[in-house]
């Protein structure tokens, strides 16, 4: 009987882990709202790097980390994650593609959620932020 319980527990653990999304995958996050669902997407460091390498101006890229600790080359602005008025003033419009990043991903996620709740439709977050950028062998610049 004890062996049957152990086998059942192992199979349950395998099933649960197989159904969980991988941490390397891009994910779309849905936020609950009273008037529907708001959505934002995360970008992997490689996807973000490809976008920054293209440097075609299709995205507005904002570093929302405070205090300033450097930035990724090609960043359009540095605006504190909790200064939503300044952030929304710097954005082209609610339908423009916007990428937010910070040092580790926490501040950019908070700002991303706030923008989506305000009706922005193409907001991208970079989990891991500048830490992940540097871990991938890329460099930060100090433009202040």
N, C-alpha and C positions, 0 to 999 in steps of 0.2 A: 504494500500500500504506500509506503514511504517513497519508493522508487517512482511510482506512478505520479505522486504529487510533484516530485522534483522534475520529472519529464514534462508534465503539464506546465509547470512554472517556466522552464526553459523555452518551450514552444511559445508561450505567451510573450516572453521577453523578446524573442526573435521576431514575432509578428508585429509587436509594437514598434520595434526599431526599424523594421522594413517599411512601415507605413509613415514614418517620420521623414520630413524633408531634410535633405542634406544641407550642411552649413555652407557648402560651396555654391549652391544653386541660387539664382536670383529669385527673389520672392516678391509677390505683390501682397501688400498688407491692406486689409480692409478695416476702416474705422467705422464704428457704429455712430450714426447720427439719427436725430429724430425725423429728418426729412429724406432719408435714403442712406446710401453707403458712399463714403469717400475712399479713394484708393490712391496709394503711392507705390512706387516701385523702387527696389534697391538695385544698385549696380555693384558688380564685383570690381575689385581693383583693376583687373585687366580690362574690363569694359570701360571703366572710367579713364584708364590710361590711353586706350584707343581713341576715345573722344577728345582727350586733351592733346594727343599727338596730331589729330586732324586739324585742330585749331581753326575751324572754319566759322566760328561765331554762331553756330546754330543753337548753342546752349548758353544760358547765363549761369556762370559758375560762381558760387559764393562760399567763402570760408566763414562759418558762423562761430568759430571757437573764440572764447575769451578766457584769459587774456591772449593777445596775439603771441603766437609761438612759431611764426613762419607760415608759409603757404606753398601751394603747388603752383608752379609756373603756369601762367595763362589764366589765373583766377581773375574774375572781373571785379570783385569787391570783397571787402572784409567787413561784416556787419554782425554785431552780437546776436546770438541766437534768441535772446529774450527781448530784443528791440524790434518787435513785429512791425511797428509803424515805419521805422527806417527800412526794414527789409522789404515791406510791400511797396514803399516809395521807390526803391531801387529796381524793382522788377518791371519788365516791359509790359506784360499784361497777364491776365489769369490763364491764358491758354498757351503761353510761351513755355518751352522746355527749360526747366530750372534744375540745377544740380546743387545740392547743399552738402558740405562736408565740414568736419571739425577735427579735433585731434584723435578721438577714439570712436566716435559715432553717436554718443549719447546726446550731445547738444544739437547735432544736425537732425537726429530723429525727432527731437522735441519740436524744432522749428519746422520740419517737414510736416509733421502732424498738424501743426497750427495753420500752415498755409493751405493744406488740403481742406481743413475745416472751414477756411475762409473762401473756398471755391476755386482754388488753383487746380488745374487739371493735369498738368504734366510735371509733377515734382518728383525728383529722384534723390535718394539718400545713398550715401556711401558708408556702409558699416565698416568700422575699423579706421576710417578716415586717414589722417596723416600718418598714424602709426602703421597701418597696413601698407600705405604708400611707400614708406621707408623700408618696411620689412620686405617689400617686393624688389628692393634694390634701386628704387627711384629716389631722387633728391628733393628736398624742400629749398625754397629761396626765402630770403628775408628782405622784403620790400619796404620796410618801415624805418 
